[in-house]
């Protein structure tokens, strides 16, 4: 009788261990997917911000050139 209860208890423990292992595998997959998505977002956001900075810089340089021309000043070589 004791061996029967011991066998049942061991089966429950093994079943619980398998359940926990399945949860850990799923969590690891979700974590990897989340990290991949975060990396993709960071790369896209960095590219977007770089493009915005470049566009802003070009607009600023253009306005500076126009202002120099309006005032009759020569545009510095580094601004061309």
SULRA-V332242 format. One line per field, one symbol per residue. ss: DSSP state (H for helix, E for strand, L for the rest). phi: phi as a letter, one per 20 degrees, with the letter a starting at -180 (. if undefined). psi: psi as a letter, one per 40 degrees, with the letter a starting at -180 (. if undefined). Layout:
ss: ???
phi: ???
psi: ???
//
This chain:
ss: LHHHHHHHHHHHHHHHHHHHHHHHHHHHHHHHHHHHHHHHHHHHHHHHHHHHHHHHHHHHHHHHHHHHHHHLLLLLHHHL
phi: .fffffffffffffffffffffffffffffffffffffffffffffffffffffffffffffffffffffemeefgffee
psi: ddddddddddddddddddddddddddddddddddddddddddddddddddddddddddddddddddddddeeihhidee.
//
